[in-house]
Amino acid sequence: MPRIKIGPAQPDPPDLDVEIARLRDLDLGGLRRRWHTELGQAAPHHLPRHLLLRILAYRLQAARWGGLDRQCEHLLDRSDSPEAAGQRAADRQGTLNIQPGAVLAREWKGRMQRVAVLADGFAWNGKTYPSLSKVAFVITGTRWNGPRFFGLRGKRAKGPSA
């Protein structure tokens, strides 16, 4: 039977929860040093402490359990930047299908407010405004989402209540 050389026993790797808890105890300088140890390069100077902590925690988890599979990486590589995706969502949300000639009405402080939809804006009290939000501001004196003020959009759902 051949002889097998067995090296010294390796220490058990610390539990992942313990490692992440240790990261939470580090200050910004400690997180930068840990970044350099883990990733072999200096941490980006523009990243604040909370992002350094989260990125390092993710890297520790990915090293232990594996990172993203190729399909997910490919999907993320093909996706838009966060700025472009946010702009696309805002563009979709911002379109209103109100035909010129329509009249929007809302009671405010006991008075009925009527706004006529024009091809190039909105008419209220003999004056033309570029947006419903401008009309709502003139009526109320405070900043409002114009479509919401006139009932064209519902209220946003709040998170789960306790």
C-alpha positions as CSV (number, residue, x, y, z in Angstrom):
1,M,0.0,0.0,0.0
2,P,1.5,3.4,-1.0
3,R,2.2,5.9,1.7
4,I,0.2,9.1,1.7
5,K,1.6,12.3,3.2
6,I,-1.0,14.2,5.2
7,G,-0.3,17.8,6.0
8,P,-1.3,19.6,9.1
9,A,-5.0,20.0,9.7
10,Q,-6.5,23.2,8.5
11,P,-8.5,25.3,11.0
12,D,-12.2,25.2,10.5
13,P,-13.4,28.2,8.5
14,P,-15.3,30.6,10.7
15,D,-19.1,30.6,10.4
16,L,-20.3,33.0,7.7
17,D,-22.6,34.8,10.2
18,V,-19.6,35.4,12.5
19,E,-17.6,36.8,9.6
20,I,-20.3,39.2,8.6
21,A,-20.8,40.2,12.2
22,R,-17.1,41.0,12.4
23,L,-17.4,43.1,9.3
24,R,-20.1,45.2,11.0
25,D,-17.7,45.9,13.9
26,L,-15.1,47.4,11.5
27,D,-14.8,51.1,10.9
28,L,-14.2,52.5,7.4
29,G,-10.5,52.0,7.5
30,G,-10.9,48.4,8.7
31,L,-13.4,47.7,5.9
32,R,-10.9,49.2,3.4
33,R,-8.1,46.9,4.7
34,R,-10.4,43.9,4.6
35,W,-11.4,44.8,1.0
36,H,-7.7,44.8,0.1
37,T,-7.1,41.5,1.8
38,E,-10.2,39.8,0.2
39,L,-10.0,41.3,-3.3
40,G,-6.4,42.1,-3.7
41,Q,-6.9,45.8,-4.6
42,A,-7.7,49.1,-2.9
43,A,-11.3,49.8,-2.1
44,P,-12.9,52.5,-4.2
45,H,-12.6,55.8,-2.3
46,H,-16.1,57.0,-3.3
47,L,-17.9,54.0,-1.6
48,P,-19.3,54.8,1.8
49,R,-19.0,52.4,4.7
50,H,-22.4,50.8,4.3
51,L,-21.8,49.9,0.7
52,L,-18.3,48.5,1.5
53,L,-19.9,46.4,4.2
54,R,-22.6,45.0,1.9
55,I,-20.2,44.3,-1.0
56,L,-17.8,42.5,1.3
57,A,-20.6,40.5,2.8
58,Y,-21.8,39.5,-0.6
59,R,-18.3,38.5,-1.6
60,L,-18.0,36.3,1.5
61,Q,-21.3,34.6,0.7
62,A,-20.4,34.1,-2.9
63,A,-17.1,32.6,-2.0
64,R,-18.8,30.2,0.4
65,W,-22.0,29.3,-1.6
66,G,-21.1,30.3,-5.1
67,G,-21.9,33.5,-7.0
68,L,-24.4,34.1,-9.8
69,D,-24.8,31.4,-12.5
70,R,-23.8,32.2,-16.1
71,Q,-27.5,32.7,-17.1
72,C,-27.9,35.4,-14.4
73,E,-24.6,37.1,-15.3
74,H,-25.6,37.1,-19.0
75,L,-29.0,38.6,-18.1
76,L,-27.4,41.4,-16.0
77,D,-24.8,42.1,-18.7
78,R,-27.6,42.6,-21.3
79,S,-29.7,44.8,-19.0
80,D,-29.8,48.6,-19.1
81,S,-28.0,50.7,-16.6
82,P,-30.1,51.5,-13.5
83,E,-30.4,55.1,-14.7
84,A,-31.8,54.0,-18.1
85,A,-34.2,51.6,-16.5
86,G,-35.5,54.2,-14.1
87,Q,-36.0,56.7,-17.0
88,R,-37.9,54.2,-19.0
89,A,-40.2,53.4,-16.1
90,A,-40.8,57.2,-15.5
91,D,-41.5,57.7,-19.2
92,R,-44.1,54.9,-19.2
93,Q,-45.7,56.2,-16.0
94,G,-45.8,59.8,-17.2
95,T,-48.1,59.3,-20.2
96,L,-51.7,60.3,-19.7
97,N,-54.4,59.4,-22.3
98,I,-56.6,62.5,-22.0
99,Q,-58.0,63.9,-25.2
100,P,-58.0,67.6,-25.9
101,G,-61.5,68.9,-25.1
102,A,-61.9,66.9,-22.0
103,V,-62.8,68.8,-18.8
104,L,-61.3,67.7,-15.4
105,A,-63.1,68.7,-12.3
106,R,-62.2,68.6,-8.6
107,E,-63.7,70.2,-5.6
108,W,-61.2,72.1,-3.5
109,K,-62.1,73.9,-0.3
110,G,-65.8,74.0,-1.2
111,R,-65.3,75.3,-4.7
112,M,-65.5,73.3,-7.9
113,Q,-62.3,73.6,-10.0
114,R,-62.6,72.8,-13.7
115,V,-59.7,72.4,-16.1
116,A,-60.0,72.1,-19.8
117,V,-57.5,69.8,-21.6
118,L,-55.9,71.6,-24.6
119,A,-53.6,70.2,-27.3
120,D,-50.8,72.2,-25.9
121,G,-51.6,72.3,-22.1
122,F,-54.4,72.9,-19.6
123,A,-56.7,75.9,-19.3
124,W,-57.9,77.1,-15.9
125,N,-59.5,80.5,-15.1
126,G,-58.7,81.9,-18.5
127,K,-55.0,81.0,-18.3
128,T,-53.0,78.2,-20.0
129,Y,-50.6,76.0,-18.0
130,P,-48.1,73.5,-19.3
131,S,-49.0,70.7,-16.9
132,L,-51.7,69.6,-14.5
133,S,-49.2,69.9,-11.6
134,K,-48.8,73.6,-12.3
135,V,-52.6,74.0,-12.2
136,A,-52.8,72.1,-9.0
137,F,-50.1,74.3,-7.5
138,V,-52.0,77.5,-8.4
139,I,-55.2,76.1,-7.0
140,T,-53.8,74.8,-3.7
141,G,-50.6,76.8,-3.1
142,T,-48.7,73.6,-2.5
143,R,-46.9,71.1,-4.7
144,W,-49.1,68.3,-5.9
145,N,-48.9,65.6,-8.5
146,G,-51.4,67.1,-11.0
147,P,-52.9,63.8,-12.3
148,R,-53.3,62.5,-8.7
149,F,-54.9,65.8,-7.6
150,F,-57.5,65.5,-10.4
151,G,-58.1,61.8,-9.7
152,L,-56.4,60.4,-12.8
153,R,-54.0,58.3,-10.6
154,G,-54.7,56.5,-7.4
155,K,-52.7,56.9,-4.3
156,R,-49.5,54.8,-4.1
157,A,-49.9,51.8,-1.8
158,K,-47.8,52.1,1.3
159,G,-45.8,49.3,2.7
160,P,-47.4,46.7,5.0
161,S,-48.6,48.3,8.2
162,A,-47.6,46.9,11.6
